[in-house]
Amino acid sequence: IFDTAVDKSLWVRFGWNNLFPQMVNQMYYTSPINGAIINFKTNATIGGGYQITTHSQDQKEKVKAIVFEKRHKIAKLLDPITKDLIMHESAYFLVRFDGNDLKHISRIPREKVRNSKDKSLYFISDDWSTHLNLRPIRPFKGLHRESEMILCFENESVGVDSYSIASYTSCLNWCELDGKMSLFHKNNIDNSIFPSFALIFPKKPSGDKEKAELKKVVEGARGAKNAGRILALFANKPEQMPKIETIPTNQNDKLFEQTDERIDAQVCKAHCIDPLLLGIRVSGKLGSGNDIKQSYIIFEKNTVTPLRNKIEEMFTKILAIGGIRGKFEINEYQIINEKIVEIENENEKVIDSLTALPEGLQNEITRRMSNEQLFKLIGLEK
């Protein structure tokens, strides 16, 4: 982060190319595990919905709160704002006033916002790579109101004064690798460069007809859609028959498998979430119903509850700006609804025996078990 690199136009560049938030957004779509964790956090935080309670029991106040909620589409704002806080540790709103009355409020995507060193002035651009539709805007502070202002909610980050940065961004290299791994596997299948057999012809093809036939044979044997096909070859003489030789198979599959496991582990670690909550089996650890329950309790206390408090505080302030004397509250909600029971002693012995086996044999045994057997073994009942 170039916290001291101030542009001639007074904003602080966010990253070496001023596009760090855009890169964070891209990793949401690039890495399946990263996107899944962000969605899981969002649902765990606001999945139960919300309610707005007014301080007064007066019916006019309640009607005013309902009208405010519908007019400014609070329910529609809640999901993207929650993701902004998870991904960027900050959220921004565009607010318009008519005198002292709030007339409009809408979300400003995090990637569109930059600010000056002292945060006395903010800048909005639809595309920071080209400075498209760039305009300055003053932040809403205190009682001073202008026709158009930006309402900012920013969490402090260690060692960075100008911008908020989520701690999980330490795993963005792993997120990028996650996306590249899928691209690698796709290209490896589409352009198979590690065939099982080689066709060795006794002479070079001469003439367009022979070249076309050779191309047809090769194209008919490569790629995923042609796997397992029977290949028939003909020749006028035995010496003209092509030789078929076996090529040693590539041994990198185990390396890629280990890389996939490390990606999942590192991204989950950065997000402070147990892989078990996402349905990911950890090698050498089968886990149990109690493990899942305990992991979710820890996750809820350390991640979900603080995030709910921030969102409630944010939208309660928005209500106050709109003249609503009330409180925004997120309903309590637990994303895990399975009934978790104690494991019988017999199951504990089975788990201990499996855990003592070599990892490869352990994975093979669990792979052959049905979902019903696995649920029963770890103590989950649907």
N, C-alpha and C positions, 0 to 999 in steps of 0.2 A: 504494500500500500504506500503510495507516494504522498504521505501526509503533509510533507513540506513543499511539495511541488504545486505551486499555485499558478493557475493559468493567467494570462494577461487580462482575461475577462473576469478575474476575481474568484473563480471556483477552484476548489481543490480537486485534483484528478484522483479518481477512485481506481487504482491499479495503474500499471505502466502505460496502458493504452486507454485508460479512463472507461473501461468496459467490464470491470470486475463483477458488478451485479448481473450483467448479461451472461457472464460465464457461469455464475451460480445457478441462474435459471436454466441454462443449457444442460447442466449436470442433472437436473431434475428429470429431464427426458432421456439423457444419455445412459444413465445408470439405472437399471431396473430396481435394484435393492435400495438405492437412495430415494427414488421416487416412491417406492412402496412404504418406506419408513416415514417419509413426510406425510403421506396420505394417512398412515396409521396414527401418527401423532395428532393430525387434524381431526380425524374421526373420534379418537379417544377424548379429545378436549371438548369439542362442541357437538358431538353426535347426539347428545340428549336434548338439544334445542336450548332455548333461553326464555326468559320472561322479564318483563319490565314492570316493576312495582312502583307506584307513586307514593310519596310521603304522606299525601293527603288522601282521605277517603272520598273527597268530593268527586262526583261523577264527571263534572266538567274537566277536571284534571286528568282523569282516566281516559276520557274521549280524546283530549288533546294529545296524550301520549300515544294512543293508538293511531291517530291521524299522522303524527310525526313519524312513527315507525313505518307506516305504509308509504307515505310520500317520499321518504328518503331511502326506501328499500333496504332497511337494516338487515333483514334476513339474507338478502342477496350479497351484502357486503361482508357478512361474517366469515364465510369460507375463504375467500381470497385474502382477507386481512389476516386471518389466522396463519395461512401459509406464508405471508410476508414476514410475520413475526418469527416463524420457525426458520425460514430460509435466510432472512436478512437481519433479524433482531431489530427491525424498524418497520414503521407503517406511516403512510402519508395520505392526507385527505385534502381535496380542493374544496374550500368553503366560500360561498358567496353571500354577502349581506346586503340588505336593503335598509340602510340606517343601522339600527341595532338588531334587526330581525334576521335570523338565519333563513335564507331562501333556498339554498342548495348545498348539498354535500355529496361528494363522490370520491371514490378511491383513486389515488394516483399510483400507478405501478412503481415499485421501488427503483427499477432500472432507469426510470426517466428523470430521477431527481439527483441533483448535486447541490452543494452548499459552499458558502464562503468559509474562510478559516474561523471567524468568530460566530458563524451561524446567524448573522444579522440579515443575510440575504440568501435566498435559495434560487435555483435555476431549474427549469423544466424544459426537456427536449424530447421529441418523439423518437429521435435517433441520434445518439451522442457520437456516432462515428462520422456523421455529416453535419451535426448541429441543426438538424431539421426542426423548424418551428421553435427555436430557442427563445425563451423569454424569462426575465427575472420575476420573482414574486416574494413578497415579504411574509415572514412567519407570523402566525397568530399567537400573540402573547398578551396576557392580562386582559384588560378591558378595551384596548384599542382595536377598532374594527374598520377595515377598508372594504371596498366593493368586492375584491377578490384576494384571498389569502391562502396560505398553506398551513394546515394543522399537522404538526409533527409529533410522532411518538418514537423515541429513539432510546435504546438501551446502551449503557456505557460498555465499551470494550477495553480490555486490558492493553495498554500500550498504544492505543489509537484514539486520538482526540476528535478527529473530524468526522469519522463515520462509525457506524455500528457494524460489527462483524460477528457472525455466529461461530461458536467454537467448533462446530462440526466441520467447518470448511477445511480443517486440517486433513480431511480424507478425500479432498477433491481429486487428487492425483489417482487414487484408487477408483473413484467414480469414472474418471476418464478411461482408465484401463478396463473397467467393466464394459464400457461401450465398445472399446476396440477389440475386446475378446470376442464379442458376438459377431463383429464385422469380420474378424479373422476366420472364425469357424464357417461363416457363410461363404466367404471367398474360397476357403479350402475345399468346401463341398462343391461349389459351382465350378471351380477350376482345379479339379483334383490333380495334384502334381505328385501324388504318392500312390500310383496304381499297384495292384497286387501282381500283375503279370506284364511282361513286355513281349510285343510281337516283333520278331527280327526277320526281315524279308531278305531273300538271297540277292536281290539287285535293287538298284534305285529305280523308282517309277519313271517311265519315259512316256511322254505323250499326255495330253490333257485327260484322256479317258482313264488311264491308270491312276493319275493323280487324284481324279475325282473319286474313284473307287476307294483309294486309300483314305482319303479324307472322310468318306462316308463310314468306313469301318471304325476309324478313330473316334469320330463324333458320336457314333452309335454305342460306344463303350465307356464314355466319360460322363461324369455328373451323377447326381443322386437318383434321377429318374431312370437311369439305365443300370442301376446296381442289381446284380443277380441275373442279368440277361444271359441267355445262351448265345455264344458266338460261333457261327459256322463259317469255315474258310474252305475254299476250293482251289485246286491247281491242276494243270494238265499233266504234270510230272511230279514224282515224289521230291526230286531235288528242288523244285520250285515252291514247295510248301513252306510257309513261314514257320520259324521256330517260336515256341512259347516258353519263356523263362520266368521263373518266379523272382520277384523283387522283394527284398526284405522290407517289412512294414515299418512305418515310422513309430518311434517309441516316445514321442513327445506328449502323448495323450495323458500320461500320469502327471507330467509337469503342469499341463494346462489345468488338470483337475485340482492340483494343489493350489494353483493360482486363483481359481474360482473360489475355493474355500477361504483363502486369505483375504480376498476382496470382501466377501460377506462378513468375515470376522472383523476386519478393520473398519468398514463402514458402520457396522453395528456398534462397535466400540466408540467411534467418534460421536454417534448419536445417543450414546448411553442407553442402549436398549439390548435386551437379551435376545439372541437369535431365535430362541424357543418361542417367543411371542409372535414371530413372523412365520412359524411353521418350518423353520430351518433346523434340521437335525445336526447336532454337533458331534463330530467323530469322537468315539471313545466315551461318550456321555449320552445315555438314553434319556435321562431325565425322568421326572415323575409329575403326577398331577400337582403335588405340593410345590415342586420346583417352578412350574408355570405360574401358580398362584402367587408364590413369593416374589417371583420376577416382576409380575404385573403390579404388585403392591409397591415395590421399590420404584418401578417406572412411573407409577401414578404420583407418588410423593415427590419425586425429584424432577419430573418433567411436566406432567399434566396439570397438577395443582398450581404451580407457579405461573404456567402459561394461562390458565383460566383466570387467575387473579389479575394478570396484566390486561387481558381482554375486557374483563368486567370494569376495571378502572378506566380503560380507554373509552368504552361506549357510555359509561356513566358521565364522563366529562362531555361527550358529544351531546348527551341529553341536556346537560346543564347549559351548554352553549345555545341550544335550541329553546331554552326557557322551560324545560321540563324538570320539575322538582321530583326526581325519582331515582331509582337504582336499576342498573342492568345486571341480571344474574343469570349465569349459565347453570342449567340443570345438572345434577349429579348423574353420572353415566359411566358404566363399566363396559368396555368393549368385549370382554370375555364373559360369556353367559353360560359356559358349560358348567355342569355340576361336577365339582372336584371332590373325590372321596379318598379316604386313606388307602394305601396299598397294603394288600394282605402279605403276610410273611412269605408265602409261596412265591409271589411275584417278586418280592425283594431278592430272594435267592436266585431267581432266574436272571434278574438284572445284574446282580453281582457276578454271576457266572459268565454272562455275555460280555460284561465290561472287562473281565480278565482275559478274554480271547484276543488274538491279534486283530488289528483294526480291519484288515481286509476280510477276514472270516466273519467278524462281527457285522460288517456292512452287508455281506452276502446273506446272512441269516435274517437280518431285519428286512432286507429287500424282498425276501420270499414270504414274509408274514403279511397277512391281509390287514387292511385298515382296522377291522374290528378287533383282531388279535392285538394290534399295537395299542389301540385305545384301552383295552382291558389291561394290558401289561403295565402301562404307565399310570393307570388309575383314573382314567377319564370315562365318564358315562354320558352318552348323548341323551 
